[in-house]
Amino acid sequence: MTAPESIKLSALTGKIQQALSNVFGEETYWVVADVTNHSFYAQKGYHYFDLVEKDTSSSAIVAKVSAVAWGNGAIRIKEFEYVTGQQFRNDIHVLVKVAVSYHQVHGLQITLLDIDTSFTIGMLEQQKQQTLQRLLTECADFIRKEGDRYITRNSQLSFGAVIQKIAVITSGNSAGFQDFRHTLDYNRFGYKFQVDTYFTVVQGETKAELVQQRLIDVYMSGIPYDAVVIIRGGGAQTDFLLFDTFLLGRAVAKFPIPVITGIGHQKNETITDMMAHSPTKTPTKAAELIIAHNKSFEDAVSGLQQTILIKAQQLFSEHYKALSALNSAVINQSRTVLQHHREILHGYHSLVSHGSRSVLQHHQHALLNLSSAILSRPRMVLAAKQNELQNLVANIRSFNRLYTQNKRGQLAHYDTLFKLMSPVNILKRGFAIVYAGDKIINSALSVDPGSHITVRLHDASLEATVTAKTPHDGTGTDL
C-alpha cells in the first residue's frame, strides 16, 4: 500500500494565511457583539476576549470568535472607559472596529482597532428613555413631567423641620455608606442622628426587586423615619443599571417617605434620582444635604430669637416710659379728686353744725315762751314739755353725730375706691392693659388676626401676634 500524498502543516497554514489575506487583506469591519471571557494584562496592556452574537429570543450564542486588543486598540478601550464611565468587561454590548488576520502559530485572529463610545451610551440612553416613558404612561396618577423635571408623589413630600431618624438602604460592605455615616457622626454642629440600616445588594439590574423589598421593609417597620437614603459607591455605568429599572423607579416615585439618593455617580442621572425627593451625586453629599437642612432650621430659630429679643427690649423701654407717665397722671388726678371731696365733706359738716345750733336756739325761745305760759297750768303739762325738749335735744345731737359719721364713711369709701381703681392695683389683680400701637384698646373691633399687640401686666410687657379672633357676647365672664 502506497502512502497518500502529504504536505507539511506549515504549508497548509501558509495556504490558509494566503487565502485569508487575499480575501480580507487590509479590510476592516464594524461589528456589533457582546463581550465574554475578557482578560486584561495590565503589564503588557493586552486585552483578550471573545465576541459573541446571541439570539434575541433565546439568548443562545449563534456566533463566537476570539479577539485581542493591544497597542492603539488598547488605547481606544481606555478612552472608551473614560468617556462612558463603563468598564470594558464581560456582558457589555459594543460596536467595535476589527481586522481579520491569520497567524501560522496563533491561528485566526480578530484584532480590535477601535470602539464606538456613542453606540454604548446610546443603547443605555435609549433603554432609559423607554423606561421613563413607560413610567409616565403606566404611573400617571403619581408621576408627571413638567419641562425637563419629573414630578412624583415622593418629590412633592416635605421634609420635617429637622431630619433625625434615617433609614439607609445600602450594601453591607459599601464604602459609600461608611463615608455617609462618618460625615453625619462627625458633623461640626454636633447634631445627633438615629441611623437604621437595611442592607441589600445594590449592583446588577436583576437585583432591583431586592432593593424594592428593602423599601417595603422600611415602610412596614412602622418607624416614623424623616427620610430614606439609598446609597451606593462609585462604579462603571452599567453598575448603575439597577437604578434605571422600571421596578425601582416606580417604587421610589410613590414611596410615602422622602427619599434621598447618594448613588455615587458623577455624570449621568439615574431614573431613581429623577423619581426621588432629593438626588445627590455621592453618599457624602447626601449626608451634607441632611446636615445643611438641619442647620437651616437652627439658623432660622436663632434669627427669630434674636429678633424677638431686640424687639422686646425696644417695646418694653417705650411702653415702660408711657406707663410711668400714665401712673404719675393717675396719682396726681387721684389726689385732686380726694382733696375735692374732702372740701365738700367739710362744708357738709359745717352746715350741719350751724343748723343744729339754730334749731336749739329756736326751741330755747319756745321754752321761755312756754315757761311764761305754764305759770297758770298744772305741773303735768310742764313735765311733758320738759320731756319733749329733752327728746328733741337728744335727737338733734344723734342726727349730728350720725350724719358726720356717714360722711366720713363715704370719704373713706371714696379713698379706698380710688386706690382699688389705680392701674397698678388693677394689674396686680390679674388684669392687663392691651395696646395696639401706642393706644389702649378696650374692644377687638380694630384688631385682626396677624395684628401686633402689647399686653401690659403688673410686672412685665408681653409682645404678641394675634393668631385668631373669636367674637363673644360677654356671657362667658358673668359671675
C-alpha positions as CSV (number, residue, x, y, z in Angstrom):
1,M,0.0,0.0,0.0
2,T,1.4,3.3,-1.0
3,A,1.4,6.3,1.4
4,P,-1.0,9.2,0.4
5,E,0.5,12.4,-0.8
6,S,1.0,14.8,2.0
7,I,2.3,18.3,2.7
8,K,3.8,19.9,5.8
9,L,1.5,21.7,8.3
10,S,3.3,24.9,7.7
11,A,2.5,24.6,4.0
12,L,-1.2,24.2,4.9
13,T,-1.3,27.1,7.3
14,G,0.6,29.1,4.8
15,K,-2.2,28.4,2.2
16,I,-4.8,29.4,4.8
17,Q,-2.9,32.6,5.6
18,Q,-2.6,33.4,1.9
19,A,-6.3,32.7,1.2
20,L,-7.5,34.9,4.1
21,S,-5.1,37.6,3.2
22,N,-6.4,37.6,-0.4
23,V,-10.0,37.9,0.9
24,F,-9.7,40.3,3.8
25,G,-6.3,42.0,3.0
26,E,-6.4,45.5,4.6
27,E,-10.2,45.4,5.1
28,T,-11.7,46.4,8.4
29,Y,-15.3,45.8,9.7
30,W,-17.6,47.4,12.3
31,V,-19.1,44.6,14.3
32,V,-21.9,44.6,16.9
33,A,-21.4,42.0,19.5
34,D,-21.3,41.1,23.2
35,V,-18.0,40.7,25.2
36,T,-17.3,37.5,27.1
37,N,-14.3,35.7,28.6
38,H,-12.5,39.0,29.0
39,S,-9.0,39.1,30.5
40,F,-6.7,42.1,30.8
41,Y,-3.0,42.0,31.4
42,A,-2.1,45.5,32.6
43,Q,1.6,45.0,32.5
44,K,1.6,44.4,28.7
45,G,-1.6,46.3,28.0
46,Y,-3.3,43.4,26.3
47,H,-7.0,42.6,26.3
48,Y,-8.1,39.0,25.4
49,F,-11.8,38.3,25.0
50,D,-14.5,36.6,22.9
51,L,-17.0,38.4,20.7
52,V,-20.4,36.7,20.6
53,E,-23.7,37.2,19.0
54,K,-26.8,36.0,20.9
55,D,-30.2,35.1,19.6
56,T,-32.6,37.8,20.7
57,S,-35.4,35.4,21.7
58,S,-33.5,32.6,23.5
59,S,-30.1,34.3,24.3
60,A,-28.4,31.3,22.7
61,I,-25.0,32.0,21.2
62,V,-25.2,31.9,17.4
63,A,-21.7,33.1,16.6
64,K,-18.4,33.4,18.5
65,V,-14.9,34.4,17.7
66,S,-11.7,35.1,19.8
67,A,-10.4,38.7,19.7
68,V,-7.5,40.7,21.1
69,A,-6.8,44.4,21.6
70,W,-3.3,45.8,22.0
71,G,-1.5,49.0,21.1
72,N,-3.9,51.5,19.6
73,G,-6.8,49.1,20.2
74,A,-6.0,49.1,24.0
75,I,-5.7,52.9,24.0
76,R,-9.2,53.1,22.4
77,I,-10.6,50.9,25.1
78,K,-9.1,53.1,27.8
79,E,-10.7,56.1,26.1
80,F,-14.0,54.3,25.9
81,E,-13.9,53.6,29.7
82,Y,-13.1,57.2,30.5
83,V,-15.8,58.7,28.3
84,T,-18.6,56.3,29.2
85,G,-17.7,55.5,32.7
86,Q,-18.2,51.9,31.6
87,Q,-15.6,49.3,32.3
88,F,-14.7,47.1,29.3
89,R,-15.7,43.8,30.7
90,N,-18.0,40.8,30.2
91,D,-21.6,41.2,29.2
92,I,-21.4,44.6,27.6
93,H,-22.9,45.3,24.2
94,V,-20.4,47.1,21.9
95,L,-19.8,48.3,18.4
96,V,-16.1,47.6,17.6
97,K,-13.9,48.0,14.5
98,V,-11.9,44.9,13.8
99,A,-9.4,43.5,11.3
100,V,-9.2,39.8,10.4
101,S,-5.8,38.0,10.1
102,Y,-4.3,34.6,10.3
103,H,-1.1,33.6,12.1
104,Q,0.6,30.2,11.3
105,V,1.1,29.7,15.1
106,H,-1.7,31.5,16.8
107,G,-4.3,30.8,14.2
108,L,-7.2,33.0,13.2
109,Q,-7.1,36.5,14.9
110,I,-9.7,39.2,15.3
111,T,-7.9,42.4,16.3
112,L,-9.9,45.3,17.9
113,L,-8.8,48.6,16.3
114,D,-11.5,51.0,17.6
115,I,-14.7,51.0,19.8
116,D,-17.6,53.3,19.3
117,T,-18.4,55.1,22.6
118,S,-21.6,56.7,21.4
119,F,-23.1,53.3,20.5
120,T,-22.9,52.1,24.1
121,I,-24.0,55.3,25.5
122,G,-26.8,55.5,23.0
123,M,-28.0,52.0,23.8
124,L,-28.2,52.7,27.5
125,E,-29.8,56.1,27.0
126,Q,-32.4,54.5,24.6
127,Q,-33.3,51.9,27.3
128,K,-33.5,54.7,29.9
129,Q,-35.9,56.8,27.8
130,Q,-38.1,53.9,27.1
131,T,-38.3,53.2,30.8
132,L,-39.1,56.8,31.6
133,Q,-41.9,56.8,29.0
134,R,-43.3,53.6,30.5
135,L,-43.4,55.2,34.0
136,L,-45.2,58.3,32.6
137,T,-47.8,56.0,30.9
138,E,-48.4,53.4,33.5
139,C,-48.0,55.5,36.6
140,A,-49.7,58.7,35.6
141,D,-51.5,59.0,38.9
142,F,-48.3,59.7,40.8
143,I,-45.7,60.6,38.1
144,R,-45.9,63.5,35.6
145,K,-43.4,65.6,33.7
146,E,-43.1,69.4,33.8
147,G,-40.5,70.7,31.3
148,D,-37.4,68.6,32.0
149,R,-38.4,67.7,35.5
150,Y,-40.3,64.7,36.7
151,I,-42.9,65.5,39.5
152,T,-43.6,62.4,41.6
153,R,-45.6,61.8,44.8
154,N,-42.3,61.4,46.6
155,S,-40.7,64.6,45.3
156,Q,-43.8,66.6,46.5
157,L,-43.4,65.4,50.1
158,S,-41.9,67.9,52.6
159,F,-39.0,67.3,55.0
160,G,-39.8,67.8,58.6
161,A,-38.3,70.8,60.4
162,V,-35.3,68.6,61.2
163,I,-34.1,65.2,59.9
164,Q,-33.1,62.9,62.7
165,K,-34.5,59.4,62.1
166,I,-32.9,58.0,58.9
167,A,-33.3,54.6,57.1
168,V,-30.4,53.7,54.9
169,I,-30.6,51.2,52.1
170,T,-27.2,50.0,51.0
171,S,-24.8,47.0,50.7
172,G,-23.2,45.6,53.8
173,N,-19.7,46.3,52.6
174,S,-20.3,49.7,51.0
175,A,-17.5,52.2,51.4
176,G,-20.0,54.8,50.4
177,F,-22.1,54.1,53.5
178,Q,-19.0,54.5,55.7
179,D,-18.4,57.9,54.1
180,F,-22.1,58.8,54.7
181,R,-22.0,57.7,58.4
182,H,-18.7,59.4,59.1
183,T,-20.0,62.7,57.7
184,L,-23.1,62.5,59.9
185,D,-21.3,61.4,63.1
186,Y,-18.5,64.0,62.9
187,N,-20.5,67.0,61.7
188,R,-19.2,70.2,63.2
189,F,-22.5,71.3,64.6
190,G,-22.9,68.3,67.0
191,Y,-26.2,67.1,65.5
192,K,-27.2,63.6,66.6
193,F,-28.9,61.1,64.3
194,Q,-30.7,57.7,64.5
195,V,-29.5,55.7,61.5
196,D,-31.1,52.3,60.8
197,T,-29.5,50.2,58.1
198,Y,-31.4,48.0,55.6
199,F,-28.7,46.0,53.8
200,T,-29.1,44.5,50.4
201,V,-27.4,44.1,47.0
202,V,-27.2,47.4,45.1
203,Q,-25.5,46.2,41.9
204,G,-26.9,44.3,39.0
205,E,-30.0,45.0,37.0
206,T,-31.7,41.9,38.2
207,K,-31.4,43.0,41.9
208,A,-34.0,45.8,41.6
209,E,-36.6,43.6,43.3
210,L,-34.3,43.2,46.4
211,V,-34.0,47.0,46.8
212,Q,-37.8,47.4,46.4
213,Q,-38.3,44.8,49.2
214,R,-36.0,46.9,51.4
215,L,-38.2,49.9,50.8
216,I,-41.2,47.8,51.8
217,D,-39.4,46.7,54.9
218,V,-38.8,50.3,55.8
219,Y,-42.5,51.1,55.4
220,M,-43.6,48.0,57.3
221,S,-41.3,48.8,60.3
222,G,-43.8,51.4,61.5
223,I,-40.9,53.7,62.5
224,P,-41.6,57.4,61.6
225,Y,-38.5,58.0,59.6
226,D,-37.8,61.5,58.5
227,A,-36.0,60.3,55.3
228,V,-34.9,57.2,53.5
229,V,-31.4,57.3,51.9
230,I,-30.3,55.0,49.1
231,I,-26.5,54.7,49.0
232,R,-24.1,53.1,46.6
233,G,-20.4,53.7,45.9
234,G,-19.0,54.6,42.5
235,G,-18.6,52.2,39.6
236,A,-19.0,51.7,35.9
237,Q,-22.0,53.0,34.0
238,T,-23.6,49.5,33.8
239,D,-23.2,49.1,37.5
240,F,-26.0,51.7,37.9
241,L,-28.5,49.9,35.6
242,L,-30.2,48.7,38.7
243,F,-31.3,52.3,39.3
244,D,-32.6,52.7,35.8
245,T,-35.2,49.9,36.1
246,F,-38.9,50.5,35.9
247,L,-39.5,48.5,39.1
248,L,-37.3,50.6,41.3
249,G,-38.3,53.9,39.7
250,R,-41.9,53.2,40.3
251,A,-41.3,52.2,44.0
252,V,-39.3,55.3,44.7
253,A,-41.8,57.6,42.9
254,K,-44.8,56.6,45.1
255,F,-42.9,56.0,48.4
256,P,-44.5,57.9,51.3
257,I,-41.3,59.0,53.0
258,P,-38.9,61.5,51.3
259,V,-36.1,59.6,49.5
260,I,-32.6,60.9,49.3
261,T,-30.2,59.3,46.8
262,G,-26.4,59.2,47.0
263,I,-25.7,56.5,44.4
264,G,-22.1,57.7,43.7
265,H,-22.3,58.6,40.0
266,Q,-20.7,61.9,38.8
267,K,-22.1,62.1,35.2
268,N,-25.5,60.8,34.4
269,E,-28.7,61.0,36.4
270,T,-30.4,57.7,37.0
271,I,-34.2,57.1,36.9
272,T,-34.2,56.5,40.6
273,D,-32.6,60.0,41.1
274,M,-35.3,61.5,38.9
275,M,-38.1,59.9,40.9
276,A,-36.6,60.7,44.3
277,H,-37.3,63.7,46.6
278,S,-33.6,64.8,46.8
279,P,-31.0,63.3,44.4
280,T,-27.3,63.9,45.3
281,K,-24.1,62.7,43.5
282,T,-22.4,60.8,46.3
283,P,-23.1,59.4,49.8
284,T,-21.1,62.2,51.3
285,K,-23.3,64.8,49.5
286,A,-26.4,63.1,50.8
287,A,-25.1,63.4,54.4
288,E,-24.2,67.0,53.8
289,L,-27.7,67.7,52.5
290,I,-29.2,66.4,55.7
291,I,-26.8,68.4,57.9
292,A,-27.5,71.6,55.8
293,H,-31.2,71.1,56.2
294,N,-30.9,70.9,60.0
295,K,-28.5,73.9,60.1
296,S,-31.0,76.0,58.1
297,F,-33.7,75.3,60.8
298,E,-31.3,76.2,63.6
299,D,-30.3,79.4,61.9
300,A,-33.9,80.4,61.4
301,V,-34.7,79.8,65.1
302,S,-31.7,81.7,66.2
303,G,-32.5,84.6,64.0
304,L,-36.1,84.7,65.2
305,Q,-34.9,84.5,68.8
306,Q,-32.6,87.5,68.3
307,T,-35.3,89.5,66.5
308,I,-37.8,88.8,69.3
309,L,-35.2,89.8,71.9
310,I,-34.3,93.1,70.3
311,K,-38.0,94.0,69.6
312,A,-39.0,93.1,73.1
313,Q,-36.3,95.3,74.6
314,Q,-37.3,98.2,72.4
315,L,-41.0,97.9,73.1
316,F,-40.5,97.4,76.8
317,S,-38.5,100.5,77.0
318,E,-41.0,102.6,75.1
319,H,-44.0,101.3,77.0
320,Y,-42.3,101.4,80.3
321,K,-41.9,105.1,79.8
322,A,-45.5,105.5,78.7
323,L,-46.8,103.5,81.7
324,S,-44.7,105.5,84.1
325,A,-46.2,108.7,82.7
326,L,-49.7,107.2,83.0
327,N,-49.0,106.1,86.6
328,S,-47.9,109.6,87.6
329,A,-51.0,111.2,85.9
330,V,-53.3,108.7,87.8
331,I,-51.7,109.5,91.1
332,N,-52.0,113.3,90.6
333,Q,-55.6,113.1,89.4
334,S,-56.5,110.8,92.4
335,R,-55.0,113.3,94.8
336,T,-57.0,116.1,93.2
337,V,-60.3,114.2,93.4
338,L,-59.7,113.3,97.1
339,Q,-58.9,116.9,98.0
340,H,-62.1,118.0,96.3
341,H,-64.3,115.5,98.2
342,R,-62.6,116.4,101.5
343,E,-63.6,120.0,100.9
344,I,-67.2,119.0,100.1
345,L,-67.4,116.9,103.2
346,H,-66.0,119.7,105.4
347,G,-68.7,122.0,104.1
348,Y,-71.4,119.4,104.9
349,H,-70.1,119.2,108.4
350,S,-70.1,123.0,108.9
351,L,-73.6,123.2,107.6
352,V,-74.9,120.5,109.9
353,S,-73.2,122.1,113.0
354,H,-74.7,125.5,112.2
355,G,-78.2,124.1,111.6
356,S,-78.2,122.3,114.9
357,R,-77.4,125.5,116.9
358,S,-80.2,127.4,115.1
359,V,-82.7,124.6,115.9
360,L,-81.6,124.6,119.5
361,Q,-81.9,128.4,119.9
362,H,-85.4,128.3,118.3
363,H,-86.5,125.7,120.8
364,Q,-84.9,127.6,123.7
365,H,-87.0,130.6,122.8
366,A,-90.0,128.4,122.6
367,L,-89.2,127.0,126.0
368,L,-89.1,130.5,127.5
369,N,-92.4,131.4,126.0
370,L,-93.8,128.1,127.3
371,S,-92.4,128.8,130.8
372,S,-94.2,132.0,130.9
373,A,-97.4,130.3,129.6
374,I,-97.4,127.4,132.1
375,L,-97.5,129.5,135.2
376,S,-101.2,129.0,135.1
377,R,-101.0,125.3,134.0
378,P,-100.6,122.2,136.0
379,R,-97.2,120.6,136.7
380,M,-98.1,117.7,134.4
381,V,-98.0,120.0,131.4
382,L,-94.7,121.4,132.4
383,A,-93.2,117.9,132.9
384,A,-94.4,116.8,129.5
385,K,-92.9,119.8,127.8
386,Q,-89.6,119.2,129.6
387,N,-89.6,115.6,128.3
388,E,-90.3,116.8,124.8
389,L,-87.4,119.3,124.9
390,Q,-85.0,116.6,126.2
391,N,-86.0,114.2,123.4
392,L,-85.6,116.9,120.8
393,V,-82.1,117.8,122.0
394,A,-81.1,114.1,122.0
395,N,-82.4,113.7,118.5
396,I,-80.6,116.7,117.3
397,R,-77.3,115.5,118.8
398,S,-77.8,112.0,117.5
399,F,-78.6,113.3,114.0
400,N,-75.4,115.5,114.0
401,R,-73.2,112.5,115.1
402,L,-74.7,110.0,112.6
403,Y,-74.6,112.5,109.7
404,T,-70.9,113.2,110.4
405,Q,-70.0,109.5,110.7
406,N,-71.9,108.8,107.5
407,K,-70.0,111.4,105.5
408,R,-66.7,110.2,107.0
409,G,-67.6,106.7,105.9
410,Q,-68.3,107.9,102.4
411,L,-65.0,109.7,102.3
412,A,-63.1,106.5,103.4
413,H,-65.1,104.6,100.8
414,Y,-64.0,107.0,98.0
415,D,-60.4,106.9,99.2
416,T,-60.4,103.0,99.1
417,L,-62.2,103.0,95.8
418,F,-59.7,105.3,94.1
419,K,-56.9,103.1,95.4
420,L,-58.5,100.0,94.1
421,M,-59.1,101.6,90.7
422,S,-55.5,102.6,90.4
423,P,-54.0,100.9,87.3
424,V,-51.2,99.4,89.4
425,N,-53.6,97.6,91.7
426,I,-55.8,96.6,88.8
427,L,-52.9,94.9,87.1
428,K,-51.8,93.1,90.3
429,R,-55.3,91.5,90.5
430,G,-54.6,89.7,87.2
431,F,-56.0,92.2,84.8
432,A,-54.0,93.5,81.8
433,I,-53.8,96.6,79.6
434,V,-53.7,95.9,75.9
435,Y,-52.1,98.3,73.4
436,A,-52.5,98.4,69.7
437,G,-49.6,100.6,68.6
438,D,-49.4,103.3,71.3
439,K,-53.1,103.3,72.1
440,I,-55.0,101.4,74.8
441,I,-57.8,99.3,73.3
442,N,-61.0,98.1,75.0
443,S,-62.6,96.4,72.0
444,A,-61.4,93.8,69.5
445,L,-63.1,95.6,66.6
446,S,-59.8,97.2,65.4
447,V,-57.7,94.1,65.9
448,D,-57.5,91.4,63.1
449,P,-55.6,88.1,63.0
450,G,-51.9,88.9,62.3
451,S,-52.0,92.2,64.2
452,H,-49.3,93.0,66.6
453,I,-50.3,93.9,70.2
454,T,-48.7,94.7,73.5
455,V,-50.0,93.2,76.8
456,R,-49.0,95.1,79.9
457,L,-49.1,93.1,83.2
458,H,-48.1,94.4,86.6
459,D,-44.5,93.1,86.3
460,A,-43.8,92.9,82.5
461,S,-44.9,93.8,79.0
462,L,-45.6,91.0,76.5
463,E,-45.3,91.4,72.7
464,A,-47.7,89.1,70.8
465,T,-49.2,88.5,67.4
466,V,-53.0,87.7,67.2
467,T,-53.5,84.3,65.6
468,A,-57.3,84.2,65.8
469,K,-60.2,86.4,66.9
470,T,-63.4,84.8,68.3
471,P,-66.3,87.3,68.9
472,H,-68.5,86.7,72.0
473,D,-71.4,88.4,73.8
474,G,-69.7,88.7,77.2
475,T,-71.7,86.0,78.9
476,G,-68.6,83.9,79.4
477,T,-67.5,86.3,82.1
478,D,-70.8,86.5,84.0
479,L,-70.4,86.0,87.8
